């Protein structure tokens, strides 16, 4: 067994060193986020390693200090004290950066907070001449001097400042990060108390490494910010980088790169091949654009980030991307062809108050392909305006749902056999006190993205039931009202039970409802069929809306309990514009399958008569009426049905 010279117990300090070395090696071997918090954490680890090593060395050398030059003894002990101070300050700096505490402290307080560490460093460096922290004398050897307590004062001070930053940013910091910060500061406090209780045991380094492990596992593990499949940075990584760049007014630009045919390619090649190709793309981007950080957002969407403004090499980079994507991505077991769209997102278009850069980037991905078709290479401020509009609509929708202000308009459905209106389609409408009328396609897209589509569907159905409960539609010859079911609603296993409960509440039989589903609703075929059969047992019927816009298997569709197919407006208009003559064949096909046909988009008497000749069973469009509120719909019916 190794014979130590001093009476100190080194077990805890020795155990901390290999852990710290392993963390350092792993941390430095990965490409970390280019933000201040990452560098501060690296300083914490380096300072803690230096403090631990110099602590062990100085304790041993102080026992036989006369065998070494006096200057070396001062250097070794100064190394320990400097590491101790730097570790405490770096932990505070890390905390302030991670929770954005500097902004809450203010410029002057944040600057003054550095003074204790600076004073302590100066005292440590001057101690060979001033004997302020420690000293060596022939009779005593090493001993602590009158200003030695400043070392512990700095530790207490920076723990207090760290906690102050956490509490100042309490509401703005997520729960996991708050618990991490409170946790590692509690560990440090425990280490100090135990160090005083067990003066001959070196426990400070051990508790420091525990604090570092808490930070590493909760916030600084590089794998937290990497996509598992591609090993590129992920969305969370960009969010942290983007926020810091914006907060510190660092100029930067991004290039969004989207594989346009990702969804269809996944079906064609399979999941494994596509993911292998995505990995090849990521590695090629890193190798080809070494000055950029590359992020993967999923679904074939990449982001390239670089500090500084985007200068004249824009065309060159986009040309290089286009050239490479023109060839298949080949690996050992992979050969995948993908088309690509790329756009530049300069920081200049971002408003000062925007911190959620990640939201803008996700919105930009949705616009990349469309803007490329227009020949645009750089996003303009219009995209930010669009994003603010989407956020405003999101808030307006949430408020309207909370206040139950969703309205339902009705558009008549005309029966060619009975020569009168026999049904209507219920359509959601939203009027906001500030934004005014919000187009349905706009707020429905937002509802699908936020998950509010479920509640939106419930409220629309409730409005329809309230209208049917008045008895007016039935009095005027309306047998059914069509209600749209979104794909998200169709994936709800409790759909039938929820809708039945609402109908029962208002005393409305489901036989007065015709639910409209789209082809995309049938992705989970077994689930939607189960829900349809449950509702059908209670008398409801089903129509297939917007036929012709999806790619579902026709036989599969007709195996569902669907009694009517609504031909998409585009098919009807294409027939009348001479682009395609397929419409009569489609009508005959559905009639042969004993399914009725509704033609949408009827705008003129000529269209009405010609579609009647083709054999369309029902018609819907502006020729009969635009969607109107229930009271106007009743007035309209009283005019056309009773006259």
C-alpha positions as CSV (number, residue, x, y, z in Angstrom):
1,X,0.0,0.0,0.0
2,X,1.2,3.5,-0.8
3,X,2.5,5.3,2.2
4,X,1.1,8.9,2.3
5,X,3.1,11.6,4.2
6,X,0.3,13.6,5.6
7,X,-2.5,12.6,8.0
8,X,-5.3,13.6,5.5
9,X,-7.7,11.0,4.2
10,X,-7.5,11.2,0.4
11,X,-10.1,8.5,-0.5
12,X,-12.8,10.9,-1.7
13,X,-10.4,13.2,-3.6
14,X,-8.8,10.2,-5.4
15,X,-12.2,8.8,-6.3
16,X,-13.1,12.1,-7.9
17,X,-10.1,12.3,-10.3
18,X,-10.9,9.4,-12.7
19,X,-14.6,10.4,-12.8
20,X,-13.6,14.0,-13.7
21,X,-11.1,12.8,-16.3
22,X,-13.7,10.5,-18.0
23,X,-16.2,13.3,-18.1
24,X,-13.7,15.8,-19.6
25,X,-12.5,13.3,-22.3
26,X,-16.1,12.5,-23.3
27,X,-17.2,16.1,-23.2
28,X,-14.3,17.4,-25.2
29,X,-14.6,14.6,-27.8
30,X,-18.0,15.8,-28.8
31,X,-18.9,19.0,-30.7
32,X,-20.6,21.0,-28.0
33,X,-23.1,23.9,-28.3
34,X,-21.3,27.2,-29.2
35,X,-22.8,29.0,-26.2
36,X,-21.4,30.5,-23.0
37,X,-23.0,27.9,-20.7
38,X,-21.1,25.1,-22.5
39,X,-17.8,27.0,-22.0
40,X,-18.6,27.8,-18.4
41,X,-19.2,24.2,-17.7
42,X,-15.9,23.2,-19.2
43,X,-14.2,25.8,-17.0
44,X,-16.0,24.2,-14.0
45,X,-14.6,20.8,-14.8
46,X,-11.1,22.0,-15.5
47,X,-11.0,24.1,-12.4
48,X,-12.3,21.3,-10.3
49,X,-9.6,18.9,-11.7
50,X,-6.9,21.4,-11.1
51,X,-8.2,22.1,-7.5
52,X,-8.3,18.3,-6.7
53,X,-4.8,17.6,-8.2
54,X,-3.1,20.6,-6.5
55,X,-4.9,19.8,-3.2
56,X,-3.4,16.3,-3.2
57,X,0.1,17.4,-4.3
58,X,0.2,20.4,-1.9
59,X,-0.9,18.3,1.1
60,X,1.9,15.9,0.5
61,X,4.6,18.5,-0.3
62,X,3.7,20.7,2.7
63,X,4.8,17.8,4.9
64,X,8.4,18.0,3.5
65,X,8.4,21.5,2.2
66,X,12.1,22.1,3.0
67,X,13.1,19.6,0.3
68,X,11.6,21.8,-2.4
69,X,12.4,25.4,-3.6
70,X,10.2,27.8,-1.7
71,X,8.8,29.3,-5.0
72,X,7.6,25.8,-6.0
73,X,5.8,25.4,-2.7
74,X,4.0,28.7,-3.3
75,X,3.1,27.8,-6.9
76,X,1.6,24.4,-5.9
77,X,-0.5,25.9,-3.0
78,X,-1.5,28.8,-5.2
79,X,-2.7,26.3,-7.8
80,X,-5.1,24.8,-5.3
81,X,-6.5,28.1,-4.1
82,X,-6.9,29.5,-7.7
83,X,-8.7,26.3,-8.7
84,X,-11.0,26.6,-5.7
85,X,-11.9,30.2,-6.5
86,X,-12.3,29.6,-10.2
87,X,-14.5,26.6,-9.7
88,X,-16.9,28.5,-7.5
89,X,-17.0,31.5,-9.9
90,X,-17.5,29.2,-12.9
91,X,-20.4,27.4,-11.3
92,X,-22.1,30.8,-10.7
93,X,-21.3,31.9,-14.2
94,X,-22.8,28.6,-15.6
95,X,-25.9,29.0,-13.5
96,X,-26.4,32.7,-14.6
97,X,-25.9,31.8,-18.3
98,X,-28.1,28.7,-18.2
99,X,-31.1,30.4,-16.6
100,X,-30.4,33.8,-18.2
101,X,-29.8,35.3,-14.7
102,X,-27.5,38.0,-15.9
103,X,-30.4,39.8,-17.5
104,X,-32.3,39.8,-14.3
105,X,-29.3,40.9,-12.2
106,X,-28.7,43.9,-14.4
107,X,-25.5,45.1,-15.9
108,X,-24.0,46.7,-12.7
109,X,-24.9,44.0,-10.3
110,X,-23.6,41.3,-12.7
111,X,-20.3,43.2,-13.0
112,X,-20.0,43.8,-9.2
113,X,-20.5,40.0,-8.7
114,X,-17.1,39.4,-10.3
115,X,-15.3,41.6,-7.7
116,X,-14.9,39.0,-4.9
117,X,-13.3,36.4,-7.3
118,X,-11.0,39.1,-8.7
119,X,-9.9,40.3,-5.3
120,X,-9.4,36.7,-4.1
121,X,-7.2,35.9,-7.2
122,X,-5.1,39.0,-6.6
123,X,-4.6,38.1,-2.9
124,X,-3.6,34.6,-3.8
125,X,-1.1,35.7,-6.5
126,X,0.4,38.3,-4.1
127,X,0.6,36.0,-1.1
128,X,4.3,35.1,-1.5
129,X,5.1,38.8,-0.7
130,X,2.1,39.8,1.4
131,X,1.3,36.6,3.3
132,X,-2.4,37.3,3.1
133,X,-3.7,33.8,2.4
134,X,-1.0,31.4,3.5
135,X,2.7,31.5,4.4
136,X,5.8,29.3,5.1
137,X,8.1,29.9,8.1
138,X,11.1,27.8,9.3
139,X,9.4,26.9,12.6
140,X,5.8,26.4,11.4
141,X,6.1,25.4,7.8
142,X,2.8,26.0,6.0
143,X,0.1,27.9,7.9
144,X,-3.1,29.9,7.0
145,X,-3.0,33.7,7.3
146,X,-5.5,36.3,8.4
147,X,-7.3,36.7,5.0
148,X,-7.6,32.9,4.4
149,X,-11.4,33.0,5.2
150,X,-11.9,35.0,2.0
151,X,-11.7,31.6,0.2
152,X,-14.8,30.3,1.9
153,X,-16.5,33.7,1.7
154,X,-16.2,33.5,-2.1
155,X,-17.7,30.1,-2.1
156,X,-20.7,31.2,0.0
157,X,-21.1,34.3,-2.1
158,X,-21.2,32.5,-5.4
159,X,-23.6,29.9,-4.2
160,X,-25.9,32.7,-2.9
161,X,-25.6,34.5,-6.3
162,X,-26.4,31.3,-8.1
163,X,-29.5,30.8,-6.0
164,X,-30.5,34.4,-6.5
165,X,-30.3,33.9,-10.3
166,X,-32.5,30.8,-10.1
167,X,-35.2,32.6,-8.0
168,X,-35.1,35.7,-10.2
169,X,-35.8,33.5,-13.2
170,X,-38.0,31.0,-11.5
171,X,-41.1,31.4,-13.7
172,X,-39.0,31.6,-16.9
173,X,-36.9,28.4,-16.2
174,X,-38.3,25.0,-16.9
175,X,-38.8,22.6,-14.0
176,X,-36.0,20.2,-14.8
177,X,-33.4,22.9,-15.0
178,X,-34.6,24.6,-11.8
179,X,-34.3,21.3,-9.9
180,X,-30.9,20.7,-11.4
181,X,-29.6,24.1,-10.2
182,X,-31.1,23.8,-6.7
183,X,-29.7,20.3,-6.5
184,X,-26.1,21.0,-7.4
185,X,-26.0,24.1,-5.1
186,X,-27.4,22.0,-2.3
187,X,-24.6,19.4,-2.9
188,X,-22.0,22.1,-2.7
189,X,-23.4,23.4,0.6
190,X,-23.3,19.9,2.0
191,X,-19.7,19.5,0.9
192,X,-18.7,22.7,2.7
193,X,-20.4,21.7,5.9
194,X,-18.9,18.2,5.9
195,X,-15.5,19.6,5.1
196,X,-15.6,21.6,8.3
197,X,-17.0,18.6,10.3
198,X,-14.3,16.3,9.0
199,X,-11.3,18.6,8.8
200,X,-8.8,15.8,8.0
201,X,-10.8,14.3,5.1
202,X,-10.6,15.9,1.6
203,X,-14.3,15.8,0.6
204,X,-14.6,19.1,-1.3
205,X,-13.5,17.6,-4.6
206,X,-15.9,14.7,-4.1
207,X,-18.9,16.9,-3.6
208,X,-17.8,19.1,-6.5
209,X,-17.8,16.2,-8.8
210,X,-21.3,15.2,-7.6
211,X,-22.4,18.7,-8.4
212,X,-20.8,18.4,-11.9
213,X,-22.5,15.1,-12.4
214,X,-25.9,16.7,-11.6
215,X,-25.2,19.4,-14.2
216,X,-23.9,16.9,-16.8
217,X,-26.9,14.5,-16.5
218,X,-29.6,17.2,-16.4
219,X,-28.3,19.8,-18.9
220,X,-24.8,19.4,-20.3
221,X,-24.7,15.8,-21.6
222,X,-24.0,16.4,-25.3
223,X,-26.4,13.5,-26.2
224,X,-29.3,15.6,-24.9
225,X,-28.8,17.9,-27.9
226,X,-28.3,15.3,-30.5
227,X,-30.7,13.4,-32.8
228,X,-30.3,9.7,-32.0
229,X,-30.6,8.5,-35.6
230,X,-28.3,10.9,-37.3
231,X,-26.1,12.1,-34.4
232,X,-26.6,15.7,-35.6
233,X,-27.7,18.5,-33.3
234,X,-31.5,18.5,-32.6
235,X,-34.2,21.1,-32.2
236,X,-33.4,21.7,-28.5
237,X,-29.8,22.5,-29.4
238,X,-30.8,25.1,-31.9
239,X,-33.3,26.6,-29.5
240,X,-30.6,27.2,-26.9
241,X,-28.1,28.5,-29.5
242,X,-30.7,30.8,-31.2
243,X,-31.9,32.3,-27.9
244,X,-28.3,33.1,-26.8
245,X,-27.4,34.6,-30.2
246,X,-30.5,36.8,-30.1
247,X,-30.0,37.8,-26.4
248,X,-26.4,38.8,-27.1
249,X,-27.2,40.3,-30.5
250,X,-24.8,37.9,-32.2
251,X,-25.1,38.1,-36.0
252,X,-25.9,34.7,-37.5
253,X,-27.7,33.1,-40.4
254,X,-29.4,29.7,-41.1
255,X,-29.9,27.6,-44.2
256,X,-33.0,25.4,-44.2
257,X,-32.6,22.3,-46.2
258,X,-35.7,20.2,-46.9
259,X,-36.0,16.8,-48.6
260,X,-39.2,17.5,-50.5
261,X,-40.1,13.9,-51.2
262,X,-39.2,12.5,-47.8
263,X,-42.7,11.1,-47.0
264,X,-43.1,9.3,-50.3
265,X,-39.5,8.1,-50.3
266,X,-40.1,6.6,-46.8
267,X,-42.9,4.5,-48.3
268,X,-40.9,3.6,-51.4
269,X,-37.6,2.7,-49.7
270,X,-38.6,1.9,-46.2
271,X,-37.8,3.5,-42.8
272,X,-34.3,1.9,-42.4
273,X,-33.1,3.0,-45.8
274,X,-34.4,6.5,-45.4
275,X,-32.8,6.9,-42.0
276,X,-29.5,5.6,-43.4
277,X,-29.7,8.2,-46.2
278,X,-30.5,11.0,-43.7
279,X,-27.3,10.0,-41.8
280,X,-25.3,10.2,-45.0
281,X,-26.7,13.6,-45.8
282,X,-25.8,14.9,-42.3
283,X,-22.2,13.6,-42.5
284,X,-21.8,15.1,-45.9
285,X,-23.1,18.5,-44.7
286,X,-20.6,18.5,-41.8
287,X,-17.7,17.5,-44.1
288,X,-18.6,19.9,-46.9
289,X,-19.6,23.0,-44.7
290,X,-17.1,22.8,-41.8
291,X,-17.9,26.3,-40.6
292,X,-21.5,25.4,-40.1
293,X,-23.3,23.6,-37.2
294,X,-25.8,21.1,-38.7
295,X,-29.1,20.3,-37.0
296,X,-31.7,17.6,-37.9
297,X,-35.4,18.5,-37.2
298,X,-36.8,15.2,-38.4
299,X,-39.0,14.4,-41.4
300,X,-36.1,15.2,-43.8
301,X,-35.5,18.7,-42.5
302,X,-32.0,20.0,-41.9
303,X,-30.7,23.3,-40.6
304,X,-27.2,24.8,-41.1
305,X,-26.2,27.6,-38.7
306,X,-23.2,29.9,-38.8
307,X,-22.2,33.0,-36.9
308,X,-22.0,36.2,-39.0
309,X,-24.1,37.6,-41.8
310,X,-24.7,35.6,-45.0
311,X,-22.5,37.2,-47.6
312,X,-21.9,36.5,-51.3
313,X,-21.4,32.8,-51.2
314,X,-25.1,32.1,-51.0
315,X,-25.5,31.0,-54.6
316,X,-22.4,28.8,-54.2
317,X,-23.7,26.9,-51.2
318,X,-27.2,26.4,-52.6
319,X,-25.7,25.3,-55.9
320,X,-23.5,22.8,-54.0
321,X,-26.5,21.5,-52.2
322,X,-28.6,21.2,-55.4
323,X,-25.7,19.4,-57.2
324,X,-25.2,16.8,-54.5
325,X,-28.9,16.1,-54.1
326,X,-29.2,15.5,-57.9
327,X,-27.4,12.2,-57.2
328,X,-28.5,9.2,-55.1
329,X,-27.3,8.8,-51.5
330,X,-25.4,5.6,-51.5
331,X,-24.2,3.6,-48.5
332,X,-23.4,-0.1,-47.8
333,X,-27.0,-1.1,-48.0
334,X,-28.6,2.2,-49.1
335,X,-29.3,4.0,-52.4
336,X,-31.9,6.6,-52.0
337,X,-32.9,9.6,-54.3
338,X,-34.2,12.7,-52.6
339,X,-35.2,16.1,-54.1
340,X,-34.2,19.2,-52.1
341,X,-35.3,22.7,-51.4
342,X,-33.0,25.2,-49.6
343,X,-33.5,28.8,-48.3
344,X,-31.4,31.2,-46.3
345,X,-32.8,32.7,-43.1
346,X,-30.8,35.8,-42.1
347,X,-30.9,37.1,-38.6
348,X,-31.7,40.6,-39.8
349,X,-35.3,39.7,-40.5
350,X,-35.9,38.6,-36.8
351,X,-37.6,41.2,-34.6
352,X,-35.8,42.2,-31.4
353,X,-38.4,40.8,-29.1
354,X,-38.4,37.3,-30.6
355,X,-36.7,34.7,-28.4
356,X,-38.4,31.6,-29.7
357,X,-36.2,31.3,-32.8
358,X,-37.1,27.6,-32.9
359,X,-40.8,28.5,-33.8
360,X,-39.6,30.6,-36.7
361,X,-37.4,27.9,-38.0
362,X,-40.1,25.3,-37.9
363,X,-42.4,27.7,-39.7
364,X,-39.7,28.4,-42.2
365,X,-39.4,24.7,-43.0
366,X,-43.0,24.7,-44.0
367,X,-42.4,27.6,-46.4
368,X,-39.1,26.4,-47.9
369,X,-40.6,24.3,-50.7
370,X,-43.2,26.9,-51.6
371,X,-40.7,29.8,-51.7
372,X,-38.3,27.7,-53.8
373,X,-41.0,27.2,-56.4
374,X,-41.2,31.0,-56.6
375,X,-37.4,31.2,-57.2
376,X,-36.7,32.8,-53.8
377,X,-33.4,32.0,-52.1
378,X,-33.6,34.1,-49.0
379,X,-36.5,34.6,-46.6
380,X,-37.9,38.0,-46.2
381,X,-39.7,39.8,-43.3
382,X,-43.0,38.5,-44.6
383,X,-42.3,35.1,-43.1
384,X,-42.0,36.7,-39.6
385,X,-45.3,38.5,-40.2
386,X,-46.9,35.2,-41.2
387,X,-45.5,33.6,-38.0
388,X,-46.9,36.4,-35.8
389,X,-50.2,36.0,-37.6
390,X,-50.2,32.2,-36.8
391,X,-49.4,32.9,-33.1
392,X,-52.1,35.5,-33.0
393,X,-54.6,33.0,-34.5
394,X,-53.5,30.4,-32.1
395,X,-54.2,32.7,-29.1
396,X,-57.5,33.8,-30.6
397,X,-58.6,30.2,-31.2
398,X,-57.6,29.1,-27.6
399,X,-59.6,32.0,-26.2
400,X,-62.6,31.3,-28.4
401,X,-62.7,27.7,-27.3
402,X,-62.4,28.7,-23.7
403,X,-65.3,31.1,-24.1
404,X,-67.3,28.8,-26.3
405,X,-67.4,31.4,-29.1
406,X,-67.0,29.0,-32.0
407,X,-69.8,29.6,-34.5
408,X,-71.3,27.2,-37.0
409,X,-72.4,28.3,-40.5
410,X,-74.5,26.1,-42.8
411,X,-74.3,25.6,-46.5
412,X,-77.3,23.8,-48.2
413,X,-77.0,20.5,-50.1
414,X,-79.5,20.2,-53.0
415,X,-81.1,16.9,-53.9
416,X,-81.4,16.5,-57.7
417,X,-83.9,13.7,-57.3
418,X,-86.3,15.7,-55.0
419,X,-85.4,19.1,-56.6
420,X,-85.1,20.7,-53.2
421,X,-82.6,21.2,-50.3
422,X,-82.6,18.2,-48.1
423,X,-79.4,18.7,-46.1
424,X,-76.6,21.1,-45.1
425,X,-73.0,21.0,-44.2
426,X,-71.9,22.6,-40.9
427,X,-68.8,24.7,-41.2
428,X,-66.8,26.2,-38.3
429,X,-66.3,29.9,-38.2
430,X,-64.3,32.1,-35.9
431,X,-64.6,35.9,-35.3
432,X,-62.1,37.4,-33.0
433,X,-62.6,40.9,-31.4
434,X,-59.1,42.0,-32.5
435,X,-58.4,39.9,-35.6
436,X,-61.9,40.0,-37.0
437,X,-63.0,37.1,-39.3
438,X,-60.3,34.3,-39.4
439,X,-60.6,32.0,-42.5
440,X,-61.4,28.5,-41.5
441,X,-58.5,26.9,-43.3
442,X,-56.2,29.1,-41.2
443,X,-57.6,28.4,-37.7
444,X,-58.2,24.7,-38.5
445,X,-54.5,24.2,-39.5
446,X,-53.6,25.9,-36.2
447,X,-56.0,23.7,-34.3
448,X,-54.5,20.6,-35.8
449,X,-51.0,21.8,-34.9
450,X,-51.8,22.7,-31.3
451,X,-54.1,19.8,-30.6
452,X,-57.1,22.1,-30.2
453,X,-58.8,20.3,-33.1
454,X,-60.4,17.8,-30.7
455,X,-62.2,20.5,-28.6
456,X,-63.0,22.4,-31.8
457,X,-64.8,19.3,-33.2
458,X,-66.7,18.9,-30.0
459,X,-68.0,22.4,-29.9
460,X,-69.0,22.4,-33.6
461,X,-71.0,19.2,-33.0
462,X,-72.6,20.7,-30.0
463,X,-73.7,23.8,-32.0
464,X,-75.2,21.5,-34.6
465,X,-77.1,19.5,-32.0
466,X,-78.4,22.8,-30.4
467,X,-79.7,23.9,-33.8
468,X,-81.3,20.5,-34.6
469,X,-82.9,20.5,-31.1
470,X,-84.9,23.6,-32.1
471,X,-86.8,21.6,-34.7
472,X,-86.6,24.3,-37.3
473,X,-84.4,22.4,-39.8
474,X,-86.7,19.4,-39.8
475,X,-89.8,21.6,-40.2
476,X,-88.2,23.1,-43.4
477,X,-87.3,19.7,-44.9
478,X,-83.7,19.2,-43.7
479,X,-83.2,15.5,-43.0
480,X,-79.5,15.5,-42.2
481,X,-76.8,18.0,-41.3
482,X,-73.2,17.0,-42.3
483,X,-70.5,17.4,-39.7
484,X,-66.8,17.1,-40.5
485,X,-64.6,14.8,-38.5
486,X,-60.9,15.7,-38.6
487,X,-58.2,13.0,-38.9
488,X,-57.2,13.7,-35.3
489,X,-60.8,13.1,-34.1
490,X,-60.9,9.9,-36.0
491,X,-57.9,8.6,-34.1
492,X,-59.7,9.1,-30.8
493,X,-60.8,5.7,-29.5
494,X,-63.6,7.5,-27.4
495,X,-65.0,9.4,-30.4
496,X,-68.2,7.5,-30.7
497,X,-68.9,7.7,-27.0
498,X,-68.2,11.4,-26.8
499,X,-70.4,12.3,-29.8
500,X,-73.2,10.1,-28.6
501,X,-73.1,11.8,-25.2
502,X,-73.4,15.2,-26.8
503,X,-76.3,14.2,-29.0
504,X,-78.1,12.5,-26.1
505,X,-77.6,15.7,-24.0
506,X,-79.6,17.7,-26.5
507,X,-82.1,14.9,-27.3
508,X,-81.0,14.7,-31.0
509,X,-81.0,11.3,-32.7
510,X,-77.8,10.5,-34.5
511,X,-79.9,9.6,-37.5
512,X,-80.1,13.3,-38.3
513,X,-76.3,13.5,-38.6
514,X,-74.1,12.6,-41.6
515,X,-70.4,12.6,-40.6
516,X,-67.9,13.6,-43.2
517,X,-64.5,12.0,-43.1
518,X,-61.5,12.5,-45.5
519,X,-59.2,10.0,-47.0
520,X,-56.4,11.0,-44.6
521,X,-58.7,10.0,-41.7
522,X,-58.4,6.4,-42.8
523,X,-54.7,5.9,-42.1
524,X,-55.7,3.9,-39.0
525,X,-58.2,1.9,-40.9
526,X,-59.2,-0.5,-38.1
527,X,-59.7,2.2,-35.5
528,X,-61.8,4.5,-37.7
529,X,-63.9,1.5,-38.9
530,X,-64.6,0.6,-35.3
531,X,-65.8,4.1,-34.5
532,X,-67.9,4.4,-37.6
533,X,-69.7,1.1,-36.9
534,X,-70.4,2.3,-33.3
535,X,-71.9,5.5,-34.6
536,X,-73.8,3.7,-37.4
537,X,-75.5,1.5,-34.8
538,X,-77.0,4.7,-33.3
539,X,-78.3,5.8,-36.7
540,X,-75.5,8.0,-38.0
541,X,-74.4,7.9,-41.7
542,X,-71.0,8.7,-43.3
543,X,-69.8,10.6,-46.3
544,X,-66.4,10.7,-47.8
545,X,-65.4,14.3,-48.2
546,X,-63.0,15.9,-50.8
547,X,-62.6,12.6,-52.8
548,X,-59.7,13.0,-55.2
549,X,-57.3,14.9,-52.9
550,X,-55.9,11.8,-51.2
551,X,-54.2,8.6,-52.3
552,X,-56.1,5.9,-50.3
553,X,-56.9,2.5,-51.7
554,X,-60.4,2.8,-53.3
555,X,-61.5,-0.7,-52.4
556,X,-60.5,-0.1,-48.8
557,X,-62.6,3.1,-48.8
558,X,-65.7,1.3,-50.1
559,X,-65.4,-1.3,-47.5
560,X,-66.2,1.3,-44.9
561,X,-69.9,2.2,-44.2
562,X,-69.9,5.2,-46.6
563,X,-73.1,6.0,-48.4
564,X,-72.1,9.2,-50.2
565,X,-68.9,10.5,-51.8
566,X,-68.3,14.2,-52.2
567,X,-66.2,15.0,-55.3
568,X,-63.6,17.7,-54.6
569,X,-64.3,21.1,-56.0
570,X,-61.0,20.9,-58.0
571,X,-62.3,17.8,-59.9
572,X,-65.6,19.6,-60.8
573,X,-63.9,22.8,-61.9
574,X,-61.3,20.8,-63.9
575,X,-64.1,19.1,-65.8
576,X,-65.8,22.4,-66.7
577,X,-62.5,24.0,-67.7
578,X,-61.7,21.1,-70.0
579,X,-58.6,19.9,-68.2
580,X,-60.0,16.4,-67.5
581,X,-63.1,14.5,-68.5
582,X,-62.9,11.9,-65.8
583,X,-65.8,13.2,-63.7
584,X,-68.6,11.2,-65.6
585,X,-66.6,8.0,-65.2
586,X,-66.2,8.6,-61.5
587,X,-69.9,9.1,-61.0
588,X,-70.7,5.9,-62.9
589,X,-68.1,4.0,-60.8
590,X,-69.6,5.1,-57.5
591,X,-73.1,4.4,-58.7
592,X,-72.1,0.9,-59.6
593,X,-70.8,0.6,-56.0
594,X,-74.2,1.8,-54.8
595,X,-72.7,5.0,-53.4
596,X,-74.3,8.4,-53.9
597,X,-72.3,11.4,-55.3
598,X,-72.2,15.0,-54.2
599,X,-70.6,17.5,-56.5
600,X,-69.1,20.5,-54.7
601,X,-68.3,23.9,-56.2
602,X,-71.5,24.5,-58.1
603,X,-71.5,28.2,-59.2
604,X,-73.8,28.5,-62.2
605,X,-77.0,27.2,-63.6
606,X,-75.1,25.6,-66.5
607,X,-73.0,23.6,-64.0
608,X,-76.2,22.5,-62.2
609,X,-77.9,21.2,-65.3
610,X,-74.8,19.5,-66.8
611,X,-74.0,17.7,-63.5
612,X,-77.6,16.6,-63.3
613,X,-77.3,15.1,-66.7
614,X,-74.1,13.2,-65.7
615,X,-76.0,11.8,-62.7
616,X,-74.7,13.6,-59.7
617,X,-77.2,12.9,-56.9
618,X,-76.5,16.0,-54.8
619,X,-75.0,19.4,-55.4
620,X,-73.4,22.0,-53.1
621,X,-71.9,25.4,-53.9
622,X,-72.4,29.2,-54.1
623,X,-75.0,28.8,-56.8
624,X,-77.4,27.7,-54.0
625,X,-75.9,29.7,-51.1
626,X,-72.7,30.6,-49.3
627,X,-72.3,29.3,-45.8
628,X,-74.5,31.4,-43.5
629,X,-75.4,31.6,-39.8
630,X,-78.2,29.3,-38.6
631,X,-80.8,32.1,-38.4
632,X,-80.0,33.2,-42.0
633,X,-80.1,29.6,-43.1
634,X,-83.6,29.2,-41.7
635,X,-84.7,32.4,-43.4
636,X,-83.2,31.2,-46.7
637,X,-85.0,27.8,-46.4
638,X,-88.3,29.6,-45.6
639,X,-87.9,31.5,-48.9
640,X,-86.9,28.6,-51.2
641,X,-88.7,25.7,-49.6
642,X,-92.0,27.2,-48.7
643,X,-92.5,29.5,-51.7
